[in-house]
Amino acid sequence: MRKTAITFVAAIAAASAVAPMAAEAGTLDDVKARKELNCITNTGLAGFSYTDKAGKWQGFDADHCRALAAAVVGDGNKVKFIPATGKTRFTLLNSKEGDVLFRNTTWTYVRDVDVKLSFVGVNYYDGQGFIIRKSAGIKSAKQLNGATVCIQTGTTTELNLADFFRANKIKYEPVPIETNDEARTAYLAQRCDTYTTDASGLAATRATFDKPADHVILPEIISKEPLGPAVRHGDDQWADVVRWVTYALVAAEEYGVTKGNADEMAKKSANPEVKRLLGTEGNLGGMLGLDKDWALKAIKAAGNYGEIFERNIGPKTNIGLERGLNAQWFNGGLQYAPPFR
């Protein structure tokens, strides 16, 4: 009898060692239950994520948050924006204070593997540059020997800066700051000779100056900065949701689906890919745990990728960014959505 009891206990212990733990509720379930998306974003970067005079969040990344909220809870306004610095953004995500990170964040090996983030796409291809006053007469970043450089701490730009100056055998004095607003203030107060960050961020910051034309972005791009949304490791369903909502916006531009014509396209398009995307053929949404018209809702809330780009940071805005690498693949860019089938 005693031997049987011991054998039984041992068997239970062995089974417990290999049996999967009870599944916890995933992020998708949390967002649906809350009926609101918690989106981590920048503390303020013109064109990307910032508050307007009415206190409403605007920008390229902010609109991606709205598209995701619309796909998941059916309303692009159901977003709680959580401002984060370069130092706090990953902590906020991994502590579950935010559901997703849309904060001009570079996808790197260490962040993916060691920080335990899952990057689910690239919504802006960028590279690091330098801004300096025209009056300095500097034409190249290689002429910055001895310069004081404003640099955001906790970012890839710190490491890229050190690499660039070391490789070119020139010296610099870092002026550490934590937010883009701090960098702007320090640079304009001439606490630093130059400010370095992603080229898109430099263009956005320059647009807020009283005399933008007095400042030039130097020609060197010293790094690759693939910026994109990130989620926590280990929640594949939520990663799939964020990934495919992002791709839906890219695909919508490719197929001519806009914020204004999305409903009409859903009813009249004869393109099978558009039908699957907008939920009038098959049920791709069900595979994600979403409604059939999840992508339609996202597009109606924020527009397609091109509309989001042009409205917030494109050539006709004060940011003035060209599409460049962020053009569609058939126009010489890198934006490319996998098939919706």
C-alpha positions in Angstrom: 0.0 0.0 0.0 2.8 2.4 0.9 4.7 1.5 -2.2 1.6 2.2 -4.3 1.1 5.6 -2.6 4.7 6.6 -3.3 4.5 5.5 -6.9 1.3 7.6 -7.3 2.9 10.7 -5.8 5.9 10.3 -7.9 3.8 10.0 -11.0 1.9 13.1 -10.2 5.1 15.0 -9.6 6.5 13.9 -12.9 3.4 14.9 -14.7 3.4 18.3 -13.1 6.9 18.8 -14.2 6.0 18.5 -17.9 2.4 19.6 -17.9 1.8 23.1 -19.3 0.7 25.7 -16.8 -2.9 27.0 -17.0 -3.0 29.6 -19.8 -3.2 33.2 -18.6 -5.5 35.7 -20.3 -3.7 37.2 -23.3 -3.3 40.9 -24.1 -6.1 40.7 -26.7 -8.5 39.5 -24.1 -7.3 42.2 -21.7 -7.8 45.0 -24.3 -11.3 43.6 -25.3 -12.4 43.5 -21.6 -11.0 46.9 -21.0 -12.5 48.3 -24.2 -9.5 50.5 -24.6 -5.9 50.1 -25.9 -3.0 51.2 -23.8 -0.5 52.6 -26.3 3.0 53.6 -25.2 4.3 56.5 -27.3 6.7 59.4 -27.3 6.5 62.2 -24.7 6.3 64.6 -27.7 7.7 64.4 -31.2 6.2 66.6 -33.9 4.6 64.6 -36.7 4.9 61.3 -34.8 3.3 61.6 -31.4 2.4 64.8 -29.7 -0.6 66.6 -28.2 -2.2 69.5 -30.1 -3.5 72.7 -28.6 -6.7 70.8 -27.5 -4.7 68.2 -25.7 -5.5 65.5 -28.3 -2.8 63.1 -29.4 -1.8 63.4 -33.0 0.9 62.0 -35.4 2.1 59.1 -37.4 2.5 56.7 -34.4 -0.6 58.0 -32.7 -2.6 57.1 -35.8 -1.2 53.6 -35.9 -2.4 53.3 -32.3 -5.9 54.4 -33.4 -6.0 51.9 -36.2 -5.1 49.1 -33.8 -7.8 50.2 -31.3 -10.4 50.3 -34.1 -9.5 46.8 -35.3 -9.7 45.3 -31.8 -12.5 47.2 -29.9 -14.2 48.9 -32.9 -13.4 52.5 -32.0 -10.2 54.3 -32.9 -10.8 56.8 -30.1 -10.5 54.2 -27.5 -6.8 54.7 -26.8 -5.1 55.6 -23.7 -1.7 57.2 -24.7 1.1 56.5 -22.3 4.1 58.9 -22.8 7.5 57.3 -22.4 11.1 58.4 -22.6 13.9 56.3 -24.1 14.7 55.0 -20.7 11.1 54.1 -19.5 9.5 52.7 -22.7 10.6 49.1 -22.3 9.9 49.0 -18.6 6.3 50.2 -19.2 5.8 47.6 -21.8 7.2 44.6 -19.9 5.5 45.6 -16.7 2.2 45.4 -18.7 1.3 49.1 -18.1 1.1 49.3 -21.9 -0.2 46.8 -24.5 1.9 47.9 -27.4 4.8 50.3 -28.1 4.4 52.7 -31.0 7.3 55.1 -30.2 9.7 55.5 -33.0 11.7 52.6 -31.6 14.5 50.9 -33.4 14.4 47.1 -33.9 17.7 45.7 -32.7 19.1 42.3 -31.8 19.6 43.1 -28.1 16.1 44.6 -27.7 14.6 41.6 -29.5 16.6 38.9 -27.7 17.8 40.3 -24.4 15.1 42.9 -23.5 12.5 40.4 -24.5 10.5 42.5 -27.0 8.8 41.1 -30.1 9.0 43.6 -33.0 6.2 42.8 -35.4 7.1 44.9 -38.4 8.7 48.2 -39.6 6.4 51.2 -40.0 9.2 53.6 -40.7 12.7 53.0 -42.2 15.0 55.6 -40.8 18.7 56.4 -40.1 20.6 58.6 -37.6 21.7 62.0 -38.6 22.9 65.4 -37.2 21.5 68.9 -37.1 23.6 72.0 -36.8 23.3 75.7 -37.3 24.1 76.9 -40.8 26.2 79.7 -39.4 28.7 77.1 -38.1 29.7 76.4 -41.7 29.9 72.7 -41.2 29.2 70.6 -44.3 29.9 67.1 -43.0 29.6 65.2 -39.8 33.2 64.3 -40.2 34.0 68.0 -39.4 32.5 67.7 -35.9 35.8 67.1 -34.1 35.5 68.5 -30.6 31.8 69.2 -30.9 29.4 69.1 -28.0 26.6 66.7 -29.0 23.1 66.5 -27.5 22.1 62.9 -27.2 19.1 61.1 -25.7 20.1 58.5 -23.1 18.7 55.0 -23.3 18.7 55.0 -27.1 20.6 53.3 -30.0 21.8 56.8 -31.0 24.2 56.8 -28.0 26.0 53.7 -29.3 25.9 54.8 -33.0 27.4 58.2 -32.0 30.3 56.6 -30.2 30.9 54.2 -33.1 30.9 56.9 -35.7 33.3 59.2 -33.9 35.6 56.4 -33.0 35.7 55.1 -36.6 36.5 58.5 -37.9 39.1 59.2 -35.1 37.4 62.4 -33.9 36.4 63.4 -30.5 33.1 64.8 -29.0 31.6 65.8 -25.7 28.2 64.3 -25.0 25.4 66.4 -23.5 22.9 63.8 -22.2 19.2 64.5 -22.2 16.2 62.3 -21.7 13.4 63.7 -24.0 13.2 65.3 -27.4 11.9 68.5 -25.8 15.0 68.7 -23.6 17.2 68.2 -26.6 15.4 71.0 -28.5 15.7 73.4 -25.6 19.4 72.5 -25.0 20.3 72.8 -28.7 18.5 76.2 -29.2 20.2 77.5 -26.0 23.5 76.5 -27.6 24.4 74.1 -24.8 25.4 71.7 -27.6 26.8 72.4 -31.1 24.7 69.6 -32.7 21.9 67.3 -31.9 21.8 63.7 -33.2 18.8 61.3 -33.4 16.9 59.7 -36.2 16.7 61.9 -39.3 12.9 61.9 -39.2 13.1 63.2 -35.6 15.5 65.9 -36.6 13.2 67.1 -39.4 10.3 67.0 -36.9 12.2 69.0 -34.3 13.5 71.5 -36.9 9.9 72.2 -38.0 9.2 73.6 -34.5 12.0 76.2 -34.6 11.2 79.9 -35.1 13.6 79.9 -38.0 14.0 76.4 -39.4 16.0 77.6 -42.4 18.8 78.6 -40.1 19.5 75.0 -39.3 20.7 72.2 -41.6 20.6 68.4 -41.4 24.0 67.1 -42.4 24.2 64.6 -45.3 25.6 61.6 -43.4 23.2 58.9 -42.3 25.3 56.9 -39.9 23.0 53.9 -39.1 20.1 51.8 -40.0 17.1 52.6 -37.8 14.1 50.3 -38.6 11.3 51.8 -36.5 8.3 49.7 -35.6 5.8 48.5 -33.1 6.8 46.1 -30.3 4.9 43.8 -27.9 6.0 41.6 -25.1 7.6 38.2 -25.8 5.4 35.2 -25.3 2.0 36.4 -26.5 1.9 35.2 -30.1 -1.8 35.9 -30.7 -1.4 39.6 -29.7 1.8 39.9 -31.8 -0.2 38.5 -34.8 -2.9 41.1 -34.2 -0.5 44.1 -34.1 1.5 42.7 -37.0 -1.4 42.2 -39.4 -3.2 45.5 -38.5 0.1 47.2 -39.5 0.3 45.2 -42.7 -3.4 45.9 -43.4 -2.7 49.6 -43.6 0.2 49.0 -46.1 -1.9 46.6 -48.2 -4.7 49.1 -48.3 -2.5 51.7 -49.9 -1.3 49.2 -52.4 -4.8 48.3 -53.4 -6.2 51.8 -53.4 -8.4 51.4 -50.3 -8.7 54.7 -48.5 -10.4 56.1 -45.4 -13.0 57.7 -47.7 -13.7 54.8 -50.0 -13.2 51.8 -47.8 -16.9 51.0 -47.4 -17.5 51.3 -51.1 -14.5 49.0 -51.8 -15.8 46.5 -49.4 -19.1 46.3 -51.3 -17.9 46.6 -54.9 -14.3 45.5 -55.3 -13.8 42.4 -57.5 -10.2 41.9 -56.3 -10.1 38.7 -54.1 -7.3 40.1 -52.0 -9.3 43.3 -51.2 -12.3 41.2 -50.4 -10.3 39.0 -48.0 -8.7 42.1 -46.5 -12.0 43.9 -45.9 -13.8 40.9 -44.6 -16.3 40.3 -47.5 -14.8 37.0 -48.4 -13.6 34.4 -45.9 -13.0 35.2 -42.3 -9.4 36.2 -41.7 -10.5 38.2 -38.7 -11.7 35.1 -36.9 -8.3 33.6 -37.1 -7.0 36.5 -35.1 -9.9 36.6 -32.6 -11.3 39.7 -34.3 -14.4 40.6 -36.2 -14.5 39.9 -40.0 -14.3 43.6 -40.8 -11.3 44.3 -38.5 -9.1 45.8 -41.2 -12.0 47.8 -42.6 -12.4 49.4 -39.2 -8.7 50.1 -38.9 -8.6 51.8 -42.3 -11.7 53.9 -41.6 -10.3 55.1 -38.3 -6.9 56.2 -39.6 -6.6 55.8 -43.4 -4.1 53.6 -45.2 -0.4 53.8 -44.7 0.1 56.4 -47.3 -2.6 58.6 -45.9 -1.2 58.4 -42.4 2.3 59.3 -43.8 1.2 62.2 -46.0 -1.1 63.7 -43.3 1.4 63.7 -40.5 5.0 63.9 -41.9 4.8 64.0 -45.7 6.2 66.7 -48.1 3.1 69.0 -47.7 3.5 69.1 -43.9 5.9 71.3 -42.0 7.9 68.1 -41.3 8.4 67.7 -45.0 9.6 64.1 -45.3 9.7 62.3 -48.6 8.6 58.7 -48.8 12.0 57.4 -49.8 12.6 53.9 -48.3 9.0 54.2 -47.0 7.5 54.1 -50.4 5.6 51.1 -51.6 7.7 48.3 -53.0 6.5 48.9 -56.5 7.7 52.6 -56.2 11.2 51.7 -55.2 10.6 51.6 -51.4 10.6 48.9 -48.7 7.0 49.0 -47.6 5.5 45.6 -48.5 2.6 43.6 -47.1 2.6 39.8 -47.2 -0.5 38.3 -49.0 -3.8 38.3 -47.2 -4.8 34.7 -48.0 
